[in-house]
C-alpha cells in the first residue's frame, strides 16, 4: 500500500510540472497558476455552501445571545460619577444592552428586527422574541435614542470642561474670580454654565424610564433564568460536535470530485491511451484537481486533531509541569521535537540532492561509455581498442559481456544489447 502511494505521488509530481514530456514554458506556468487559483476558489466556495448546513458556533449561537445566558457577562455602561465606562453585571439593565442581530449585521439603527435566520438555535430565536416585546415598542426606541443623545451631549460637555480645567489651574481660577476683566469673566461664566449643563443632563438621564419597568422585561428575565442550564448543555454539545459535522459536509463536496479526478487520471494513464495529447491534458488537469481537493481535507483533519486533543488538556499538562517543578521536561520535549523535525527536513533534502547527483553521475558515465565505444577507446585507459576482442590489451579491462536475453556479446558498459536491444538484467 505504501509503495503504491509513493509511486502514485511520484507520477503525479511528474505530471504536475510537465506536459508531453517537456517542462512548462513561462506562459504555461502562468496559466496553470491561474487555473489552480480558479479551482481552489471554486472548491472553497462549494465547501462553504455545503458547510452552511452545519453553521458555525457564532451563527448558531450568536454572541449577543450567549451573553444573555452568561451569568458572568458584564456590559459597559457610562458612569456619571467617574465620567467614564464601568461595567454593569447581569441581568442587563441599560437600553444599550438590548439589540438583536439581523442578516445585515448588529443593531445600529432605530429599527430592531427579530432574527429570522433559520440557522440560529431555537433558544436564541425565542430570546429575541422576548426582547422584542419591549424593545420594539415606540416608547423604548424613543427613550433609547434620547438616552444616546444625552450621553453624547454629556461627553461633549465634559470634554469642554476638561479643556478649560487643563488650560487654567486652580490659582488662576482664584484670580479669575477676583478679576473684573471681560475675558476672564467670559471664561468663568462659560465654565460654570458647562457644570450646570452637566447636572441638567444627569437629571434628564435619571428621569428616563428604566428598562426593568417595561412590560415584558420580567418575562425576558424569567425565560433566561429558566433556560440557562438548557442553553449551556445545548451550546457545549454543539461546540464539540460541530467540527465533525462540518467535516462530513466538506467530504460530501470534495470526495466525489476527488474520486472523479482520480478515475480520470487512472483512465488517461493506461498504456494504450497515455501517449495521446488529449489524455495527457486530462492527466495534467485531473492531477491538479486531486492535489487542490486534498488541501482543504488535510487542513480540516489537522483542525479536528487539535479539536480532539483540546488545548485545555495541553494547558493542564503545562500547569502540572509547573506545579511539580518538571518544567525542564517540557523544554526537553520541545528540543526533541525540534531536533527530529529539523533532522527529517535535512534528511529528505540530502536524499533528494544525493539522488540528483547519482543520476547526473550515471548519465555522465553512460555518455562517456557511448563516446568511448564510438571512438573505439577503452572506457578505462582511453587507449584505442578493438571491440571485437573481449579485453583491452593495455589495462586488461573487460570490454564486452554476454547478453542475458540473446546470449551474444555486447559492449559491457552500454545499457542496451547491441544485438537484441534488451536491457541488462541486474
C-alpha positions as CSV (number, residue, x, y, z in Angstrom):
1,X,0.0,0.0,0.0
2,X,2.8,2.4,0.9
3,X,4.7,1.6,-2.3
4,X,1.6,2.3,-4.3
5,X,1.0,5.6,-2.6
6,X,4.7,6.6,-3.1
7,X,4.6,5.6,-6.8
8,X,1.3,7.4,-7.3
9,X,2.6,10.7,-5.8
10,X,5.9,10.4,-7.8
11,X,3.9,10.0,-11.0
12,X,1.6,12.8,-10.0
13,X,4.5,15.1,-9.3
14,X,5.9,14.5,-12.8
15,X,2.5,15.2,-14.4
16,X,2.0,18.4,-12.3
17,X,5.0,20.2,-13.8
18,X,5.5,18.7,-17.3
19,X,3.4,18.2,-20.4
20,X,4.1,15.8,-23.3
21,X,7.5,15.0,-21.5
22,X,8.5,18.7,-21.8
23,X,8.8,21.3,-19.0
24,X,6.3,24.1,-18.9
25,X,7.1,27.4,-20.6
26,X,6.7,30.6,-18.6
27,X,3.3,31.3,-20.1
28,X,2.1,27.8,-19.5
29,X,3.2,28.1,-15.8
30,X,1.2,31.4,-15.6
31,X,-1.9,29.8,-17.0
32,X,-1.5,26.7,-14.8
33,X,-1.3,29.0,-11.7
34,X,-4.4,30.9,-12.8
35,X,-6.2,27.5,-13.3
36,X,-5.1,26.4,-9.8
37,X,-6.3,29.6,-8.2
38,X,-9.7,29.3,-10.0
39,X,-10.1,25.7,-8.9
40,X,-9.1,26.4,-5.4
41,X,-11.5,29.4,-5.0
42,X,-14.3,27.4,-6.7
43,X,-13.8,24.4,-4.4
44,X,-13.7,26.6,-1.3
45,X,-16.9,28.3,-2.4
46,X,-18.6,24.9,-2.9
47,X,-17.3,23.8,0.5
48,X,-18.7,26.9,2.2
49,X,-22.1,26.4,0.6
50,X,-22.2,22.8,2.0
51,X,-20.9,23.8,5.4
52,X,-23.7,26.3,5.7
53,X,-25.8,23.2,6.5
54,X,-23.7,23.0,9.7
55,X,-23.4,26.7,10.7
56,X,-20.5,27.8,12.9
57,X,-21.0,28.3,16.6
58,X,-21.1,32.0,16.2
59,X,-24.0,31.7,13.7
60,X,-25.9,29.0,15.7
61,X,-25.4,30.8,19.0
62,X,-24.6,34.5,18.3
63,X,-22.5,36.2,20.9
64,X,-25.4,38.6,21.6
65,X,-27.5,35.6,22.5
66,X,-24.7,33.9,24.6
67,X,-24.2,37.0,26.7
68,X,-27.7,37.0,28.0
69,X,-27.4,33.4,29.2
70,X,-24.0,34.0,30.7
71,X,-24.2,35.0,34.4
72,X,-20.6,36.3,34.4
73,X,-21.1,38.6,31.4
74,X,-20.7,42.3,32.1
75,X,-21.8,45.1,29.8
76,X,-20.2,48.5,29.6
77,X,-22.3,51.5,30.9
78,X,-21.5,55.2,31.3
79,X,-20.7,56.0,34.9
80,X,-21.9,59.5,35.8
81,X,-19.6,59.8,38.8
82,X,-16.2,58.8,37.2
83,X,-17.2,60.3,33.8
84,X,-16.1,57.1,32.1
85,X,-17.2,53.5,31.3
86,X,-17.8,51.0,34.1
87,X,-19.4,47.5,33.9
88,X,-22.9,46.6,34.8
89,X,-23.5,43.0,35.9
90,X,-26.2,40.7,34.5
91,X,-29.2,41.0,34.2
92,X,-28.9,43.7,31.7
93,X,-30.5,47.0,32.8
94,X,-29.4,49.5,30.2
95,X,-31.0,50.5,26.9
96,X,-27.8,49.8,25.0
97,X,-27.8,46.2,26.3
98,X,-30.7,45.1,24.1
99,X,-30.1,44.8,20.4
100,X,-30.9,42.0,18.1
101,X,-28.6,40.8,15.3
102,X,-30.0,40.8,11.8
103,X,-28.8,39.5,8.5
104,X,-27.2,42.9,7.7
105,X,-25.2,42.9,11.0
106,X,-25.6,44.0,14.5
107,X,-28.2,46.5,15.6
108,X,-27.1,50.0,14.7
109,X,-30.3,51.9,13.8
110,X,-33.7,52.6,15.4
111,X,-35.4,49.7,13.6
112,X,-34.9,46.4,15.6
113,X,-35.8,43.2,13.7
114,X,-36.2,39.7,15.1
115,X,-33.5,37.4,13.9
116,X,-35.1,35.3,11.1
117,X,-32.0,33.2,10.2
118,X,-33.2,29.6,10.4
119,X,-29.7,28.5,11.3
120,X,-30.0,30.2,14.7
121,X,-30.9,28.0,17.6
122,X,-34.5,27.9,18.9
123,X,-33.5,29.3,22.3
124,X,-31.8,32.3,20.7
125,X,-34.8,32.9,18.4
126,X,-37.1,32.7,21.4
127,X,-34.9,35.0,23.4
128,X,-35.0,37.6,20.6
129,X,-38.8,37.4,20.6
130,X,-38.9,38.0,24.4
131,X,-36.6,41.1,24.0
132,X,-38.6,42.4,21.0
133,X,-41.8,42.5,23.2
134,X,-40.4,45.7,25.0
135,X,-37.6,46.8,22.7
136,X,-39.8,47.1,19.7
137,X,-42.2,49.5,21.5
138,X,-42.2,53.1,20.3
139,X,-41.5,54.4,23.8
140,X,-38.4,52.1,24.2
141,X,-37.0,53.3,20.9
142,X,-37.6,57.0,21.6
143,X,-36.1,56.7,25.1
144,X,-33.1,54.8,23.8
145,X,-32.5,57.5,21.2
146,X,-33.0,60.2,23.8
147,X,-30.5,58.5,26.2
148,X,-27.9,58.1,23.5
149,X,-28.3,61.8,22.5
150,X,-28.0,62.9,26.1
151,X,-24.9,60.8,26.7
152,X,-23.3,62.3,23.6
153,X,-24.1,65.8,24.9
154,X,-22.6,64.9,28.2
155,X,-19.3,63.6,26.6
156,X,-19.0,66.9,24.6
157,X,-19.7,68.9,27.8
158,X,-17.2,67.0,29.8
159,X,-14.6,67.4,27.0
160,X,-15.1,71.2,27.1
161,X,-14.9,71.3,31.0
162,X,-11.6,69.2,30.9
163,X,-10.1,71.5,28.3
164,X,-10.8,74.6,30.5
165,X,-9.5,72.9,33.7
166,X,-6.3,71.8,31.9
167,X,-5.7,75.3,30.5
168,X,-6.4,77.2,33.7
169,X,-5.1,75.8,37.0
170,X,-6.7,76.4,40.5
171,X,-4.6,79.5,41.3
172,X,-5.6,81.1,38.0
173,X,-9.3,80.4,38.7
174,X,-8.9,82.3,42.0
175,X,-7.5,85.3,40.1
176,X,-10.4,84.9,37.6
177,X,-13.0,85.1,40.4
178,X,-11.5,88.4,41.7
179,X,-10.8,89.9,38.3
180,X,-13.1,92.3,36.5
181,X,-11.6,91.8,33.0
182,X,-14.2,90.8,30.4
183,X,-12.1,87.9,29.1
184,X,-11.8,86.2,32.5
185,X,-15.5,86.8,33.2
186,X,-16.5,85.2,29.9
187,X,-14.3,82.1,30.7
188,X,-15.7,81.9,34.2
189,X,-19.3,82.2,33.0
190,X,-18.7,79.5,30.4
191,X,-17.1,77.1,32.9
192,X,-20.0,77.3,35.4
193,X,-22.5,77.1,32.6
194,X,-21.0,73.9,31.5
195,X,-21.1,72.5,35.0
196,X,-24.8,73.4,35.3
197,X,-25.4,71.8,31.9
198,X,-23.8,68.6,33.0
199,X,-26.1,68.5,36.1
200,X,-29.2,69.0,34.0
201,X,-28.2,66.2,31.6
202,X,-27.7,63.9,34.6
203,X,-31.2,64.8,35.8
204,X,-32.7,64.1,32.4
205,X,-30.9,60.7,32.1
206,X,-32.1,59.7,35.6
207,X,-35.7,60.7,34.6
208,X,-35.8,58.3,31.7
209,X,-37.9,55.2,32.3
210,X,-35.8,52.2,33.4
211,X,-35.7,49.1,31.2
212,X,-36.9,46.9,34.0
213,X,-40.1,48.9,34.2
214,X,-41.3,48.0,30.6
215,X,-44.0,45.4,30.1
216,X,-42.4,42.1,29.0
217,X,-39.0,42.7,30.7
218,X,-39.8,40.3,33.6
219,X,-40.8,37.6,31.1
220,X,-37.4,38.0,29.5
221,X,-35.6,37.7,32.8
222,X,-37.7,34.6,33.8
223,X,-37.0,33.0,30.4
224,X,-33.2,33.5,30.8
225,X,-33.2,32.0,34.3
226,X,-35.3,29.0,33.4
227,X,-33.3,28.1,30.3
228,X,-29.8,28.9,31.4
229,X,-28.8,25.3,32.1
230,X,-30.5,24.0,28.9
231,X,-28.7,26.6,26.9
232,X,-25.4,25.6,28.4
233,X,-25.9,21.9,27.6
234,X,-27.0,22.6,24.0
235,X,-24.2,25.0,23.5
236,X,-21.4,22.8,24.8
237,X,-22.7,19.8,22.8
238,X,-22.8,21.8,19.6
239,X,-19.3,23.3,20.2
240,X,-17.9,19.7,20.4
241,X,-19.8,18.1,17.5
242,X,-20.0,21.0,15.0
243,X,-16.4,20.5,13.6
244,X,-17.2,16.8,12.9
245,X,-20.5,17.5,11.2
246,X,-18.8,20.3,9.2
247,X,-16.0,17.9,8.1
248,X,-18.7,15.4,6.9
249,X,-20.2,18.2,4.7
250,X,-16.8,19.0,3.4
251,X,-16.3,15.4,2.4
252,X,-19.7,15.4,0.8
253,X,-18.4,18.0,-1.6
254,X,-14.8,17.0,-2.1
255,X,-14.9,13.2,-2.2
256,X,-17.0,12.9,-5.4
257,X,-14.7,15.5,-7.0
258,X,-11.6,13.6,-5.7
259,X,-12.9,10.2,-7.0
260,X,-13.9,11.5,-10.4
261,X,-10.5,13.2,-10.9
262,X,-8.7,10.0,-9.7
263,X,-10.6,7.8,-12.1
264,X,-10.0,10.3,-14.9
265,X,-6.3,10.2,-14.0
266,X,-6.2,6.4,-14.0
267,X,-8.1,6.2,-17.3
268,X,-5.8,8.6,-19.0
269,X,-2.7,6.8,-17.8
270,X,-3.5,3.5,-19.4
271,X,-0.8,2.3,-21.8
272,X,-3.0,2.3,-24.8
273,X,-4.1,5.9,-24.2
274,X,-1.3,7.7,-22.3
275,X,0.6,8.7,-25.5
276,X,-2.3,10.8,-27.0
277,X,-2.2,14.5,-26.3
278,X,-5.8,14.8,-25.1
279,X,-5.2,12.1,-22.5
280,X,-2.1,13.9,-21.4
281,X,-4.1,17.0,-20.9
282,X,-6.7,15.0,-18.9
283,X,-3.8,13.7,-16.8
284,X,-2.5,17.2,-16.1
285,X,-5.9,18.7,-15.1
286,X,-7.0,15.7,-13.0
287,X,-3.8,15.6,-11.1
288,X,-4.1,19.3,-10.2
289,X,-7.7,18.8,-9.2
290,X,-6.7,16.0,-6.9
291,X,-4.0,18.0,-5.1
292,X,-6.2,21.0,-4.7
293,X,-9.1,18.9,-3.4
294,X,-6.8,17.2,-0.8
295,X,-5.7,20.6,0.6
296,X,-8.9,21.5,2.5
297,X,-9.3,17.9,3.6
298,X,-5.8,17.9,5.1
299,X,-6.3,21.3,6.8
300,X,-9.6,20.2,8.4
301,X,-8.1,16.9,9.5
302,X,-5.4,18.9,11.4
303,X,-8.0,21.1,13.0
304,X,-10.0,18.0,14.1
305,X,-6.9,16.5,15.6
306,X,-6.4,19.7,17.6
307,X,-10.1,19.7,18.5
308,X,-9.9,16.1,19.7
309,X,-6.9,16.9,21.9
310,X,-8.2,20.2,23.4
311,X,-5.9,23.0,24.2
312,X,-7.3,22.7,27.8
313,X,-5.6,19.4,28.1
314,X,-2.3,20.9,26.9
315,X,-2.7,23.7,29.4
316,X,-3.3,21.1,32.1
317,X,-0.1,19.3,31.2
318,X,1.9,22.6,31.3
319,X,0.3,23.5,34.6
320,X,1.2,20.1,36.1
321,X,4.8,20.5,35.0
322,X,5.0,24.0,36.6
323,X,3.3,22.8,39.8
324,X,5.7,19.9,40.5
325,X,8.8,21.5,39.2
326,X,9.1,19.4,36.0
327,X,9.2,22.4,33.6
328,X,12.5,21.2,32.2
329,X,10.8,18.1,30.8
330,X,8.7,20.3,28.7
331,X,11.7,22.0,27.3
332,X,13.4,18.7,26.7
333,X,10.4,17.6,24.8
334,X,10.4,20.7,22.7
335,X,14.1,20.3,21.9
336,X,13.5,16.6,21.0
337,X,10.6,17.6,18.6
338,X,12.7,20.4,17.1
339,X,15.7,18.1,16.6
340,X,13.5,15.4,15.0
341,X,11.8,17.9,12.7
342,X,15.0,19.6,11.5
343,X,16.7,16.2,11.2
344,X,13.9,14.9,8.9
345,X,14.0,18.0,6.8
346,X,17.8,17.7,6.4
347,X,17.5,14.0,5.6
348,X,14.9,14.5,2.9
349,X,16.7,17.4,1.4
350,X,20.0,15.5,1.4
351,X,18.4,12.4,0.0
352,X,16.9,14.4,-2.9
353,X,20.3,16.0,-3.6
354,X,22.0,12.6,-3.5
355,X,19.5,11.1,-5.9
356,X,20.0,14.0,-8.3
357,X,23.8,13.7,-8.0
358,X,23.7,10.0,-8.6
359,X,21.5,10.3,-11.7
360,X,23.8,13.1,-13.0
361,X,26.8,10.9,-12.5
362,X,25.2,7.9,-14.1
363,X,24.1,9.9,-17.1
364,X,27.6,11.3,-17.4
365,X,29.2,7.8,-17.2
366,X,26.7,6.5,-19.8
367,X,27.6,9.3,-22.2
368,X,31.4,8.7,-21.7
369,X,30.9,4.9,-22.3
370,X,29.0,5.6,-25.5
371,X,31.6,8.1,-26.7
372,X,34.4,5.6,-25.9
373,X,32.6,2.9,-27.9
374,X,32.0,5.2,-30.9
375,X,35.7,6.2,-30.9
376,X,37.0,2.7,-30.3
377,X,38.5,3.7,-27.0
378,X,38.9,1.7,-23.8
379,X,36.5,3.3,-21.2
380,X,39.2,2.7,-18.5
381,X,42.6,3.7,-20.0
382,X,41.3,5.6,-23.1
383,X,43.7,3.7,-25.5
384,X,42.4,2.6,-28.9
385,X,41.0,-0.9,-28.8
386,X,39.1,-3.4,-30.9
387,X,35.6,-4.2,-29.5
388,X,35.6,-7.4,-31.4
389,X,38.0,-8.6,-28.7
390,X,36.8,-9.2,-25.1
391,X,39.6,-7.4,-23.2
392,X,41.7,-4.2,-23.5
393,X,45.3,-5.1,-24.5
394,X,46.7,-2.2,-22.3
395,X,44.9,-2.4,-19.0
396,X,43.1,-5.8,-19.3
397,X,39.7,-4.1,-18.8
398,X,36.7,-6.3,-19.9
399,X,35.2,-4.7,-23.0
400,X,32.2,-7.0,-23.6
401,X,29.6,-9.0,-21.7
402,X,27.2,-11.7,-22.6
403,X,23.6,-10.5,-23.1
404,X,21.3,-12.3,-20.7
405,X,18.5,-12.4,-23.3
406,X,20.2,-13.4,-26.6
407,X,23.4,-14.8,-25.1
408,X,25.5,-12.8,-27.6
409,X,28.5,-10.5,-26.9
410,X,27.7,-6.8,-26.4
411,X,29.7,-3.8,-25.0
412,X,29.9,-4.2,-21.3
413,X,29.1,-0.6,-20.2
414,X,26.3,0.1,-22.6
415,X,22.9,-0.5,-21.1
416,X,21.1,-2.0,-24.1
417,X,22.3,-5.0,-26.0
418,X,23.7,-4.2,-29.5
419,X,22.2,-7.3,-30.9
420,X,18.6,-7.6,-29.5
421,X,18.1,-4.3,-27.8
422,X,17.2,-5.7,-24.4
423,X,18.3,-4.0,-21.1
424,X,20.8,-5.8,-19.0
425,X,19.0,-7.6,-16.0
426,X,20.6,-6.6,-12.7
